[in-house]
């Protein structure tokens, strides 16, 4: 069991949906085991896919390091990943936000509905609204043609 963050004073959220060529199983693994294969900077990921388990990784963009922290709230293999997401400026500004990734298997590939909730201001939300479609497209590019090994 993991305690849900109180988002009542930070009600801003976004939703991004994407049709993916990658399978539901691959997408689930990409978010829970292989973040360093497509998103996190190599050598920075500390993650165990277990509810309540904390994680850490960094991304690098324009020569800047961006630490990300969080913990898993819900895990349903191949269907749901819910985690907290904390970054600095210009990310979540230190707020503990919640990312929910709903994965629906399709005959070919999968459908993702990603909800990112708990933003403290519109600039932070809009920055993520702009970034998430590119992040999901990159995930699909990395894994649609091959299975995770």
Secondary structure, DSSP 8 states (H G I E B T S, - for coil): -------TT--EEEEEEEEESS-HHHHHHHHHT-GGGTTS-TT--B---STT-EEEEEEEETTEEEEEEEEEEEEETTTEEEEEEB--TTTTTT--EEEEEEEEE-SSSEEEEEEEEEESSHHHHHHHHHHHHHHHHHHHHHHSSS---
